[in-house]
Amino acid sequence: MKMEVIKELGTEELAERLEEERKQLVRLKLNHAVSPLENPNTIKEYRRTIARMMTELRRREIEANKKN
């Protein structure tokens, strides 16, 4: 997921998507442990997407604190 798409999401929706991405990453890791994935780079892509989402949530949290 690109950063532009992440920025367009609302905070609650972003938090929900983050949770879903984390669950999917766990599933991918388990599947990869049982039998190798066709493309193991998808694990790396999910990790990076999760990091982007967490960064955006943190940025919004900091902005909210600055306003108060």
N, C-alpha and C positions, 0 to 999 in steps of 0.2 A: 504494500500500500504506500502510495506516494505521500509526501508531507503535505502537498496541497489538499489532498483528499482528507487527511487527518485534521487539518486546520478548519475545514468546513463543517466537521461534525460538532454537535453540541457536547457539552461536558459530560452529561449523563450517558449519552449514546457512546461517547468515546470510552468511558469507563466500562460499559457493557461489552463493547467490541474488544477491549483489552482483555477482559476475562475470557471471552471466547477464543481469542488468539492464543492465550496461555494454555487453555484446555487442548486446543488443536496441536500445539507444540508438544505437549506431554504425549498425546496419542501418536504423533509422528515418531517421537523418540522410542516409545515402546514398540511400535511396528518395526522400526529400524533395528532394534535389539533382537527381535525374533527372526526377521528376514530382512536382508538389505533392501533399502528403498531403491527404486529405479534412478531417482535423482536425489542424492543426499544433500544437495545444496538447498533444497527447500527448507531444511531445518535452519540453516543460516539465515535464509530470507525471513522466516517467522521470528527468529530472535531479533533481527534488525527492525522488523515492523513493531514488535513489542517495545523495543527501546525507543523508537520514534514516538509511539503513543505515550509512553511514560514521560518522555521529555516534554511533550506538548501539555500533558496534564500538570506537570510541575511548573511550566511557564505560566499557565493560567492561574495556578495557585499563588505564585509569586506576585503576579499582576493584581490579583484580588487583595492581597495583603498590603500592597503599596497604596491602594486606593483608600484603605481604612486608616 
